[in-house]
Amino acid sequence: MTETKKKYKTFDSKEVRKDFALFNQSNLAYLDNAATTQRPNQVLEAEMNFYQRKNANPFRGIYDLSVEATDAYEEARKKVANLIHAKEAEEIVFTRNASESLNLVAYSLGELVLKEGDEILVGITEHHSNMLPWRQAAKRKGAKVNYLYTDEKGEITEEAFTKALSQRTKIVALTQVSNVFGRLNDLKTFAEIAHQRGIYFVADGAQSIPHRMVDVSDLGVDFLAFSGHKMLASMGIGVLYGKKELLEAMPPFLTGGEMIETVSLEKITYAPVPHKFEAGTVNTGGAVSLSAAIDYLNQYGMENLARVEEELTVYAYEKMERIPGIRILGSDDPRDHHGILTFQLEGVHPHDIAYILNQDGVAVRAGHHCAQPLLKYLKTPSTTRASLYFYNTKDEVDRLIDGLSKIRREMGYLD
């Protein structure tokens, strides 16, 4: 059954916001969702219930409580697999966050396939978490990192992608949605091109999975990483999706408890995937929170929530571009921004913008957004970013716009 045929709960922003304690006790307009989202009561209660009623070390006990903890952890894995349409739950590895997921695949895939003289193609748009691990992998293996550049609007064309590949390219690492431009990359086409040349494709889904329906089987990527805390779940739980045959072939990233089958003084036999990559006591409470977050999102439908966010993005973009002196990075089409509006205000430092907006109860992000090479390429050392989620409202956007509209006057500019 496709998502559009399912019956979903009617979306009402006023009712939705009642599920979030912050919005009930504060007048803060929280517009930093690309960094982390708020958590609804249902997610907090699910995690609390686990620690109150099911807390035990999973996998290691045959008593009932440990079995219940194991079941809760593996149920979360199944829900993640269903969310992203993985072929089987064993293709889901739990980590601390997207950064750890990308470090894992850079290390283990790098050990498996890279040799001296090989090349890794990395998008200039990448968050540091999908750039630095590949530079480390290249350094370890004597390989080289090349960069895939966008145009000034953040678009990567099929021609540009193909041209950036070489006969030595072994791995491509690229985000699905940029955390600066908000641009959605055509990963399906890019992955097909890469695979035709025997190249592995690693995707950063940190800004896409929380906001839209993603089918990894349809995309065809070999790996995809994302974080729970950007989609209503607790901090400290992340996901790496990987094709099972690749996970089975890759060496472990961390070693220690629970990722082994047998250990003697002479030999180690590793546990089957995904447990081979989950060393030590796992974050079961975090996995339970992610499971509850998926339930929360699914009750409305990811495609429906994407439409809510698109409407908010268009509304914010069209109002923002009317402000004198403002420059929005990326596409001229607000529908290309997917909830992310990164901008500069002429003559005003981004930190001053964020500080002044904070005085009005509006929270935005200022800085380089962990994408320093991209901003240097754009000759833009620092920017301000407002990022939206489905629980935001037009009233909150209006407060942002009102704040931005008066900042230049407060700084002495006469528009």
SEVOMI-82937 format. One line per 8 residues: their letters; for each residue x, y, z of N, C-alpha, C. Coordinates in steps of 0.1 Angstrom, whole numbers, plus 5000, padded with zeros to 4 digits. Each point is the difference from the previous one (the first is absolute). Example, Ala and Ser with C-alpha at 12.3 -4.5 7.8 and 13.67 -1.06 7.14 Angstrom:
BEGIN
AS	5132 4943 5078 4991 5012 5000 5009 5012 5000  4996 5011 4993 5009 5011 5000 4992 5011 5008
END
This chain:
BEGIN
MTETKKKY	5009 4988 5000 4991 5012 5000 5009 5012 5000  4998 5010 4991 5008 5012 4999 4996 5010 5011  5008 5009 5003 4998 5009 5010 4987 5009 4998  4998 5003 4987 4989 5009 4997 4986 4993 5002  5000 4987 5001 4988 4992 5002 4997 4997 5014  5009 5003 5009 4998 4997 5014 4991 5011 5006  4994 4997 5011 4992 5009 5007 5008 5006 5011  5001 5014 5000 5008 5007 5010 4992 5008 5009
KTFDSKEV	5006 5004 5011 4994 5009 5009 5000 5014 4994  4989 5007 5001 4999 5014 4995 5010 5009 5006  5008 5007 4992 5010 5009 5006 4994 5013 5004  5002 5004 5013 4995 5012 5005 5012 5006 5008  5006 5011 4996 5012 5005 5006 4997 5003 5015  4989 5006 5003 4997 5003 5014 5000 4988 5009  4994 4989 4995 4999 4988 5008 5014 4993 5001  5007 5001 4989 5014 4994 4999 5009 5007 5011
RKDFALFN	4999 5013 5001 5009 5007 5009 4997 4998 5014  4988 4995 5003 4996 4996 5014 5009 4988 5005  5005 4992 4990 5008 4989 5004 5015 5003 5004  5003 5013 4998 5014 5004 5003 5000 5010 5012  5007 4996 5011 5000 5008 5012 5005 5014 4998  5011 5001 4992 5006 5013 4997 4990 5010 4995  4991 4996 4991 4991 5009 4994 4989 5004 5010  4998 4992 5010 4989 5002 5010 5005 5009 5011
QSNLAYLD	5013 5001 5002 5005 5007 5011 5009 5012 4996  5001 5002 4987 5009 5010 4996 4994 5006 4987  5004 5013 4998 4995 5007 4988 5012 5000 4989  5010 4992 5002 5011 4999 4991 4996 4995 4986  5004 5008 4990 4998 4995 4986 5013 4992 4997  4999 4987 5001 5012 4992 4998 5002 4997 4985  5010 5006 4994 5002 4998 4985 5015 4995 4998  5004 4991 5008 5013 4994 4998 4999 4984 4999
NAATTQRP	4990 4996 4992 4997 4986 4999 5010 4992 4992  5008 5006 4992 5010 4993 4992 5011 4995 5010  5001 5007 5011 5010 4996 5010 4995 4989 5009  4988 5002 5006 4993 4990 5007 4986 5004 5002  4991 4990 5001 4986 5003 5002 4995 4998 5014  4989 5005 5003 4994 4998 5013 4994 4986 5001  4997 4995 5012 4994 4987 5002 4986 5000 5005  4991 4993 4994 4986 5000 5005 4999 4991 5012
NQVLEAEM	4989 5003 5008 4998 4992 5012 5000 4985 4998  4995 4996 4989 4999 4986 4997 5014 4993 4999  5009 5007 4995 5014 4995 4999 5007 5000 5013  4998 5010 5008 5006 5001 5013 4994 4989 5009  4987 4998 4999 4993 4990 5009 5005 4986 4996  5002 4998 4987 5004 4986 4996 5014 4997 5005  5009 5010 5000 5013 4997 5005 5000 4999 5015  4992 5008 5007 4999 4999 5014 4994 4987 5004
NFYQRKNA	4990 4995 4993 4993 4988 5003 5010 4988 4999  5009 5001 4990 5010 4990 4998 5009 4999 5013  5005 5012 5004 5009 5000 5012 4993 4996 5013  4987 5003 5000 4993 4997 5012 4995 4985 5001  4997 4994 4988 4994 4987 5000 5007 4989 4993  5010 5004 4991 5006 4990 4992 5016 5000 5001  5005 5008 5008 5014 5003 5000 5008 4988 5004  5008 4995 4991 5009 4989 5002 5010 5000 4988
NPFRGIYD	5011 4994 5002 5010 4999 4989 4995 4990 4989  4997 5005 4988 4995 4990 4990 5010 4990 4995  4995 4989 4995 5008 4989 4994 5008 4992 5011  5002 5005 5012 5010 4994 5009 4993 4992 5011  4987 5000 5000 4993 4993 5011 4989 4991 4995  4997 4989 5006 4989 4991 4996 4988 5002 5009  5001 5010 5010 4989 5003 5008 4990 5009 4992  4988 5001 5005 4989 5007 4992 5003 5014 4997
LSVEATDA	5005 5007 5010 5003 5015 4998 5010 5002 4989  5010 4992 4999 5010 5002 4990 4995 4996 4986  4991 4990 5000 4993 4996 4987 4991 5012 4996  4993 5006 5009 4992 5011 4996 5008 5012 4995  5011 5003 5006 5009 5010 4995 5005 4997 4986  5004 4987 4998 5004 4996 4987 4989 5002 4989  4988 4996 5004 4989 5001 4991 4997 5014 4996  5001 5009 5010 4998 5014 4997 5010 5006 4991
YEEARKKV	5013 4996 5002 5011 5005 4991 4998 4995 4986  4997 4987 4998 4999 4995 4987 4987 5004 4993  4989 5003 5008 4988 5006 4994 5003 5014 4994  5009 5007 5007 5004 5013 4995 5007 4999 4986  5009 4990 5000 5007 4997 4987 4990 4997 4989  4990 4992 5002 4990 4997 4990 4993 5012 4995  4996 5009 5010 4993 5012 4996 5009 5009 4991  5013 5001 5003 5008 5008 4992 5001 4994 4986
ANLIHAKE	5002 4987 4999 5000 4994 4987 4988 5002 4992  4988 5000 5007 4988 5002 4993 4999 5015 4996  5004 5009 5008 5000 5014 4997 5007 5004 4987  5012 4994 4998 5008 5003 4989 4999 4990 4989  4992 4990 5002 4997 4989 4990 5013 4992 4997  5008 4997 5011 5011 4991 4998 4994 4986 4998  5008 4991 4993 4995 4987 4997 4999 4991 5012  5008 5002 5010 4999 4992 5013 5006 5008 5011
AEEIVFTR	4996 4997 5012 5004 5007 5012 5015 4999 5003  5006 4989 4995 5014 4998 5002 5009 5011 4993  4994 5008 4991 5007 5010 4993 5000 5013 5008  4995 5000 5012 4999 5012 5009 5010 4998 5011  5010 5009 5001 5009 5000 5011 4998 5012 5009  4998 4998 5013 4998 5012 5009 5014 5005 5004  5001 5013 5000 5012 5008 5004 4996 5011 5010  5009 5009 5003 4997 5011 5008 4993 5011 4992
NASESLNL	5003 5002 4987 4995 5011 4992 5005 4998 4986  4996 5009 4991 5005 4999 4986 5015 5001 4999  5006 5009 5008 5015 5001 5000 5007 4987 5002  4995 4993 5010 5006 4987 5003 4997 4990 4989  4988 5000 4994 4997 4991 4989 5009 5003 4988  5003 5012 4997 5009 5003 4989 5014 4997 5003  5004 5002 5012 5014 4995 5004 5001 4985 4999  4990 4993 5004 5000 4986 4999 5002 4995 4986
VAYSLGEL	4991 5005 4991 5001 4996 4986 5013 5004 4993  5005 5012 5004 5012 5005 4994 5012 4991 5004  5000 4996 5012 5011 4991 5005 4999 4986 4994  4988 4994 5002 4999 4986 4997 4999 4998 4985  4992 5008 4993 5000 4999 4985 5014 5003 4994  5006 5011 5006 5013 5004 4995 5010 4988 5002  5000 4993 5011 5009 4989 5002 4997 4989 4990  4987 4999 4996 4996 4989 4991 5004 5003 4986
VLKEGDEI	4999 5012 4995 5001 5002 4985 5011 5010 4996  5005 5008 5009 5010 5011 4996 5014 4994 5000  5007 5005 4990 5014 4997 4999 5008 5013 4996  5012 5000 5000 5008 5011 4997 4997 5005 4985  4998 5013 4999 4997 5005 4987 4985 5001 4996  4992 4994 5008 4986 5001 4998 4994 5014 5003  4988 5003 4996 4994 5013 5002 4986 4999 5006  4997 5010 5009 4987 5001 5006 4994 5013 4996
LVGITEHH	4988 5000 4995 4993 5012 4995 4991 5005 5011  5002 5012 5005 4992 5005 5011 4994 5014 4996  4987 5002 5003 4994 5012 4996 5005 5012 5008  5002 5011 4994 5004 5012 5007 4990 5005 5010  4987 4995 4997 4989 5004 5009 5000 4993 5013  5009 4990 5002 4998 4991 5011 5003 5007 5014  4991 4995 5009 5003 5003 5014 5014 4993 5004  5007 5006 5009 5013 4995 5004 5000 4985 5003
SNMLPWRQ	4988 4995 5005 4999 4986 5003 5000 4991 4988  4998 5005 4988 5001 4992 4988 5011 5005 4991  5010 5006 5007 5012 5005 4992 5012 4995 5008  5001 5003 5013 5012 4997 5007 5003 4985 5001  4990 4992 5002 5003 4985 5001 5006 4995 4987  4996 5006 4989 5006 4995 4987 5014 5005 4998  5003 5012 5005 5014 5005 5000 5009 4991 5008  4994 4995 5012 5008 4991 5008 5002 4987 4994
AAKRKGAK	4990 4995 4993 5001 4987 4993 5010 5001 4989  5000 5011 4993 5009 5002 4989 5015 5000 5005  5001 5007 5011 5014 5001 5006 5005 4987 5005  4991 4991 5005 5004 4987 5005 5004 4991 4988  4993 5001 4989 5002 4991 4989 5008 5005 4989  5005 5012 5000 5008 5006 4989 4991 5004 4989  4987 5003 5002 4991 5004 4990 4999 5015 4999  4991 5005 4992 4999 5014 4998 4985 5004 5000
VNYLYTDE	4997 5011 5006 4986 5005 5000 4999 5011 4990  4990 4999 4991 4996 5010 4990 4987 5006 5004  4997 5012 4995 4988 5006 5004 4990 5003 4988  4988 4998 5003 4989 5002 4990 4994 5013 5003  5001 5010 4991 4995 5014 5002 4986 5002 4995  4993 5009 5007 4987 5004 4995 5001 5013 4992  4989 5004 4994 4999 5014 4996 4996 5009 5012  4999 5013 4997 4998 5009 5012 4986 4998 5006
KGEITEEA	4992 4993 4994 4986 4997 5005 4999 4987 5007  5012 4993 5000 5000 4987 5008 4996 4988 4991  4999 5002 4987 4995 4989 4992 5012 4992 4995  4999 4986 5000 5010 4991 4994 4993 4994 4989  5004 5002 4988 4994 4994 4988 5006 4987 4997  4993 4992 4992 5005 4987 4997 5013 5001 4992  5001 5010 4992 5012 5002 4992 5012 5003 5009  4998 5009 5010 5010 5003 5010 5005 4988 5008
FTKALSQR	4990 4992 5004 5003 4988 5007 5008 4990 4992  4996 4998 4988 5007 4990 4992 5014 5005 4997  5002 5013 4997 5013 5006 4997 5009 4999 5012  4995 5000 5012 5009 5000 5012 5005 4986 5003  4994 4989 4994 5005 4987 5002 5012 4997 4992  5009 4991 5004 5011 4996 4993 5002 4985 5000  5009 4995 4993 5002 4985 5000 5005 4995 5013  5005 5009 5009 5005 4996 5013 4990 5002 5011
TKIVALTQ	4989 5006 4997 4990 5002 5010 4994 4987 5005  5000 4998 5013 4995 4988 5006 4988 5002 5009  4999 5012 5006 4989 5003 5009 4995 5014 4997  4987 5002 5000 4994 5014 5000 4993 5002 5013  5002 5011 5006 4993 5004 5013 4992 5013 4997  4987 5000 5002 4992 5012 4996 4987 5000 5008  4997 5012 5004 4988 5002 5008 4987 5000 4991  4989 4995 5006 4988 5001 4993 4993 5013 5000
VSNVFGRL	5001 5007 5011 4995 5014 5002 5011 5008 5007  5004 5011 4994 5011 5008 5006 4994 5008 5012  5009 5000 5010 4996 5007 5013 5002 5015 4998  5005 5005 4989 5002 5014 4997 4990 5005 4990  5000 4993 4988 4991 5004 4989 4986 4994 5002  4999 4989 5007 4987 4993 5000 4996 4993 4987  5010 4999 4992 4998 4995 4986 4999 4984 5001  4991 4994 4992 4999 4986 4999 5007 4995 4988
NDLKTFAE	5010 4992 5003 5008 4994 4989 4994 4988 4994  5002 4998 4987 4994 4988 4993 5009 4988 5002  4999 4994 5013 5009 4989 5003 4997 4988 4992  4988 4998 4996 4997 4988 4992 5008 4999 4987  4999 5012 4993 5008 5000 4987 5015 4999 5003  5004 5007 5010 5015 5000 5003 5005 4986 5004  4992 4993 5008 5003 4987 5004 5001 4990 4988  4990 5002 4991 5000 4991 4988 5013 5002 4992
IAHQRGIY	5004 5013 4998 5012 5003 4993 5012 4994 5006  5001 5002 5014 5011 4995 5007 5001 4985 4999  4989 4993 5002 5000 4985 5000 5004 4995 4986  4996 5007 4989 5004 4996 4987 5015 4999 4998  5007 5008 5009 5015 5000 4999 5006 4993 5012  4992 4992 5007 5005 4992 5012 5004 5009 5012  4993 5011 5001 5004 5009 5011 4989 4999 5011  5004 5000 5013 4991 4999 5011 4995 5014 5003
FVADGAQS	4987 5001 5005 4993 5012 5002 4996 5001 5015  5004 5011 5007 4997 5002 5014 4992 5013 5001  4988 4999 5006 4992 5012 5001 4998 5005 5014  5000 5013 5002 4997 5006 5013 4985 5004 5000  4992 4993 5008 4986 5003 5000 4995 5008 5012  5010 5007 5007 4996 5006 5013 4989 5011 4998  5000 5007 4988 4990 5010 4998 4989 4996 4991  5000 4987 4996 4989 4995 4991 4991 4990 5007
IPHRMVDV	5005 4991 5008 4992 4989 5006 4989 5007 5009  5004 5010 5008 4990 5006 5009 4988 5007 4993  5002 5003 4987 4991 5009 4994 4992 4995 4988  5004 4988 4995 4993 4995 4988 5001 4985 5000  4992 4994 4991 5000 4985 4998 5012 4997 4992  5008 4991 5005 5013 4996 4993 4999 4985 4999  5003 4995 4988 5000 4985 4997 5014 4997 4996  5008 4994 5009 5014 4997 4996 5001 4990 4989
SDLGVDFL	4990 4991 5000 5001 4990 4989 4998 5006 4986  4991 5010 5000 4998 5007 4987 5012 5010 4997  5005 5006 5010 5012 5009 4998 5012 4992 4995  5001 4988 5005 5012 4992 4996 5013 5003 5006  5000 5009 5010 5013 5003 5007 5005 4987 5008  5013 5000 5002 5005 4989 5007 4999 5002 5015  5001 5012 5004 5000 5004 5015 4992 5013 5001  4993 5001 5012 4994 5013 5003 5000 5002 5015
AFSGHKML	5003 5012 5004 5002 5003 5015 4990 5011 5004  4995 4999 5012 4992 5010 5006 5000 5000 5015  4994 5010 5006 5000 5002 5014 4986 5000 5006  4997 4994 5011 4987 5000 5006 4996 5014 5006  5010 5007 5005 4997 5013 5006 4995 5011 4991  5002 4998 4987 4994 5009 4990 4986 4996 4995  4995 4990 5006 4986 4995 4997 4992 4996 5012  5001 5008 5011 4992 4999 5012 5005 4990 5010
ASMGIGVL	5010 4992 4997 5006 4990 5010 5011 5006 5009  5005 4992 5009 5010 5005 5009 5013 5002 4993  5008 5009 5006 5014 5001 4996 5007 4987 5004  5010 4996 4991 5008 4988 5003 4995 4987 4993  4991 5001 4991 4996 4989 4992 5000 5003 4985  5008 4993 4993 5001 5002 4985 4999 4987 4993  5000 5001 4987 4997 4989 4991 5010 5000 4988  5005 4988 4997 5007 4998 4988 4992 4989 4992
YGKKELLE	4995 5003 4989 4995 4990 4991 5011 4995 4991  5001 4987 4998 5010 4995 4990 4995 4988 4994  5003 4998 4987 4996 4987 4993 5007 4989 5008  4992 4989 5002 5005 4990 5009 5012 4993 4995  5002 4998 4987 5012 4993 4995 5012 5009 5003  4999 5013 5000 5011 5008 5002 5004 5001 5015  4989 5001 5009 5002 4999 5014 5007 4987 5004  4996 4989 4994 5006 4987 5003 5015 5000 4996
AMPPFLTG	5003 5007 4989 5014 4999 4995 5009 5010 5008  4995 5010 5006 5008 5011 5006 5005 4995 5014  5012 5004 5004 5005 4998 5013 4993 5008 5010  5000 4996 5013 4993 5008 5010 5007 5014 5002  4993 5009 5005 5005 5014 5003 5005 5000 5014  4992 4995 5010 5004 5000 5014 5000 4985 5005  5008 4997 5009 5000 4986 5005 4997 5000 5015  4995 4989 5005 4997 4998 5015 4988 4992 5002
GEMIETVS	4993 5003 5010 4988 4992 5004 4990 5000 4989  4993 4989 4999 4988 4998 4992 5001 4999 4985  5012 5005 4995 5002 4999 4986 5008 4988 4996  5001 4990 5009 5008 4988 4997 4990 4988 5002  5004 4989 4993 4994 4987 5001 5007 4992 5010  5013 4999 4997 5009 4992 5010 5014 5007 5000  5006 4999 5012 5014 5005 5002 5008 4990 5007  5012 4997 4994 5010 4993 5007 5013 5008 4999
LEKITYAP	5011 4994 5006 5012 5007 5000 5006 5000 4986  4995 4992 4992 5006 4998 4986 4991 5006 4989  4987 5001 5003 4990 5003 4989 4988 5007 5005  4995 5009 4991 4988 5007 5002 4990 4997 4989  4988 4997 5003 4989 4998 4991 4990 5011 5002  4997 5009 4990 4991 5011 5002 4985 4996 4999  4992 5007 5007 4985 4998 5000 4995 5003 4986  4989 4995 4995 4995 5003 4987 4995 5015 5000
VPHKFEAG	4999 5006 4988 4995 5013 4999 4985 5000 5004  4996 5011 5007 5007 5013 5002 5008 5000 5013  4999 4990 5008 5006 5000 5013 5015 5001 4999  5006 4997 4989 5015 5001 4998 5004 5014 5002  4991 5010 4997 5004 5014 5001 4994 5007 5012  4995 4993 5010 4994 5006 5012 5007 4995 5012  5012 5004 5002 5008 4996 5011 4995 5006 5013  5001 4992 5011 4997 5005 5013 4985 5001 5003
TVNTGGAV	4996 5005 5012 4986 5001 5003 4994 5010 4991  4989 4996 4994 4993 5009 4990 4991 5010 5006  4996 5010 4993 4992 5011 5005 4985 4996 4998  4995 4991 5008 4987 4994 4998 4989 5011 5003  5002 5009 5010 4991 5010 5002 4999 5010 4988  5011 5003 4994 5000 5008 4988 4993 4994 4989  5002 4987 4998 4993 4992 4989 4985 5000 5002  4996 4999 5013 4986 5000 5003 4994 5014 4997
SLSAAIDY	5008 5011 5003 4995 5013 4997 4999 5002 4985  5009 4994 4992 4999 5001 4986 4988 4993 4994  4998 4988 5006 4988 4992 4996 4987 5008 5002  4999 5007 5012 4989 5008 5003 4999 5012 4991  5011 5006 4996 5000 5011 4991 4995 4996 4986  5004 4989 4996 4995 4995 4987 4985 4998 5000  4995 4994 5011 4986 4999 5002 4993 5013 4999  5006 5010 5007 4994 5013 5000 4999 5006 4986
LNQYGMEN	5011 4999 4992 5000 5006 4987 4991 4992 4991  5000 4987 5001 4991 4991 4992 4985 5002 5001  4996 5005 5012 4986 5002 5002 4995 5011 4991  5008 5009 4996 4996 5011 4990 5005 4997 4986  5010 4992 4998 5005 4997 4987 5011 5009 4996  5011 4995 4996 5012 5008 4997 4997 5009 4988  4993 4995 4990 4996 5009 4989 4991 5011 5004  4991 4998 5009 4991 5011 5004 5008 5010 5008
LARVEEEL	5010 4996 5009 5008 5009 5007 5009 5008 4991  5005 4993 4990 5008 5007 4990 4992 5012 4993  4988 4998 4997 4991 5010 4995 4998 5012 5009  4999 4997 5013 4998 5010 5010 5013 5009 5001  5012 4993 4999 5012 5007 5001 5003 5008 4987  4996 4995 4989 5001 5007 4987 4992 5013 5001  4988 4999 5004 4991 5012 5001 5007 5011 5009  5005 4995 5012 5007 5010 5009 5012 5006 4994
TVYAYEKM	5008 4991 4992 5012 5005 4994 4997 5011 4990  4990 4997 4991 4996 5010 4990 4996 5013 5006  4992 4999 5011 4995 5012 5007 5012 5008 5006  5009 4993 5006 5012 5007 5006 5009 5006 4989  5002 4992 4990 5009 5005 4989 4995 5013 4994  4987 4999 4996 4994 5012 4993 4999 5012 5009  4999 4999 5013 5000 5011 5009 5014 5005 5002  5010 4991 5001 5013 5003 5003 5007 5008 4989
ERIPGIRI	4997 4996 4987 5007 5006 4989 4995 5015 4998  4990 5004 5006 4995 5014 4999 5008 5009 5010  5007 4994 5009 5008 5008 5010 5012 5007 4993  5001 5013 5001 5012 5007 4994 5013 4994 5005  5009 4998 4991 5014 4996 5004 5002 4985 5002  4989 4992 4998 5002 4986 5003 5004 4992 4988  5008 4990 5002 5004 4991 4989 4998 4986 5005  4992 4992 4994 4997 4986 5004 5009 4991 4991
LGSDDPRD	5008 4992 5007 5008 4991 4992 4992 4989 4994  5004 4996 4988 4994 4989 4993 4990 5004 4989  4991 4991 4997 4991 5001 4989 4990 5012 5002  4996 5006 4988 4990 5010 5000 4986 4994 5002  4999 4987 4999 4987 4994 5002 4999 4995 5015  4990 5005 5007 4999 4997 5015 4998 4985 5002  4994 4993 4990 4998 4986 5001 5013 4991 5000  5011 5006 4996 5012 4994 5000 5007 5000 5014
HHGILTFQ	4994 5007 5009 5008 5003 5013 4996 4990 5011  4989 4993 4999 4997 4989 5009 5002 5003 5015  4994 5012 5003 5000 5004 5014 5012 5007 5005  5010 5002 4991 5012 5006 5004 5002 5014 4993  5001 5010 5007 5002 5014 4994 5013 5006 5007  5011 4999 4992 5013 5006 5005 5002 5013 4993  5004 5010 5008 4999 5014 4994 5011 5009 5006  5002 5011 4993 5008 5011 5005 4992 5013 5000
LEGVHPHD	5002 5008 5009 4994 5013 5000 5011 5011 4999  4999 5008 4990 5011 5009 4996 5004 5009 5012  5013 4999 5003 5005 5009 5010 4999 4995 5015  4994 4989 5002 4997 4995 5013 5006 4986 5002  5008 4998 5010 5007 4987 5002 4989 4990 5004  5001 4987 4995 4990 4990 5004 4999 4998 5015  5011 5001 5007 4998 4999 5015 4992 5011 5006  5001 5012 4994 4992 5011 5005 4985 4997 4997
IAYILNQD	4998 4995 4988 4986 4997 4996 4994 4990 5010  5008 4989 5003 4994 4990 5009 4998 5005 5014  5009 5009 5004 4999 5006 5013 4988 5008 5002  4998 5009 4990 4988 5009 5000 4987 4992 4999  5000 4990 4991 4988 4992 4999 4997 4993 5013  5010 4996 5007 4998 4993 5013 4994 5009 5010  5003 5013 4999 4993 5009 5010 4985 5001 4997  4996 4996 4988 4986 5000 4996 4994 4986 5002
GVAVRAGH	5008 4991 5005 4995 4986 5002 4999 4992 4987  5010 5003 4991 5001 4992 4988 5013 4993 4999  5001 4987 4999 5012 4993 5001 5004 4995 4986  5012 5005 4995 5005 4996 4987 5015 4997 5002  5006 4995 4990 5014 4995 5001 5009 5010 4992  5011 5004 5005 5010 5009 4993 5014 4993 5000  5007 5002 4989 5013 4994 4999 5003 4994 4987  5008 4989 5000 5003 4993 4987 4993 4987 4998
HCAQPLLK	4992 4996 5010 4991 4989 5000 5007 4987 4997  5013 4999 5005 5008 4988 4998 5002 4997 4985  5001 5011 4992 5002 4998 4986 5010 5011 4995  5011 5002 5007 5009 5010 4997 5006 5000 4986  5003 4988 4994 5005 5001 4986 4990 5005 4990  4987 4997 5003 4989 5005 4991 4999 5015 5001  5000 5005 5012 4999 5015 5001 5012 5007 4995  5012 4994 5002 5012 5006 4994 4999 5000 4985
YLKTPSTT	4995 4989 4994 4998 4999 4985 4990 5011 4996  4990 5003 5008 4990 5010 4996 5005 5014 5004  5012 5001 5006 5005 5013 5004 4991 5007 5010  4995 4991 5009 4990 5004 5010 5005 4994 5014  5007 5008 5008 5006 4994 5012 4990 4995 5010  4989 5007 5001 4990 4997 5010 4986 5004 4996  4990 4993 5004 4986 5003 4997 4991 4997 5012  4988 5004 4998 4989 4996 5009 4991 4990 4994
RASLYFYN	4995 4991 5008 4991 4990 4994 4987 4998 5009  4989 5001 4993 4987 4996 5006 4996 4987 4994  4997 4991 5008 4996 4986 4995 4987 4996 5007  4991 4995 4991 4986 4998 5004 4997 4985 5002  4990 4997 5008 4995 4986 5002 4985 5001 4999  4993 4989 4999 4986 5000 4999 4992 5007 5011  5006 5000 5012 4993 5006 5011 5001 5015 5001  5008 5006 4991 5001 5015 4999 4988 5006 4994
TKDEVDRL	4997 5013 5002 4988 5006 4996 5004 5013 4992  4990 5005 4992 5001 5012 4993 5002 5012 5010  4994 4999 5011 5002 5011 5010 5015 5000 5005  5006 4989 5001 5014 5000 5004 5009 5006 4988  4996 4996 4988 5007 5006 4988 4999 5015 5000  4988 5005 5003 4997 5014 5001 5009 5007 5010  5002 4994 5011 5009 5005 5011 5014 5001 4995  5004 4990 4992 5014 5000 4994 5001 5012 4991
IDGLSKIR	4990 5002 4991 5000 5010 4990 4999 5014 5006  4992 5001 5010 4999 5013 5007 5014 5004 5007  5006 4990 5006 5013 5002 5006 5011 5004 4990  5000 4993 4988 5010 5003 4990 4997 5014 4994  4988 5003 4999 4996 5013 4993 5005 5012 5008  5002 4999 5013 5004 5011 5008 5015 5000 5003  5007 4989 4998 5014 4999 5004 5009 5011 4993  4998 5002 4987 5009 5010 4993 4997 5014 5006
REMGYLD	4988 5003 5003 4997 5013 5005 5006 5002 5014  5000 4989 5008 5006 5000 5013 5015 5002 4999  5006 4995 4989 5014 5001 4998 5004 5013 4993  4990 5009 4997 5003 5013 4995 4999 5001 4985  4994 4990 4993 4998 5001 4986 4987 5006 4997  5000 5008 4989 4987 5006 4996 4996 4994 4986  4991 4991 5001 4995 4993 4988 4989 5008 4993
END
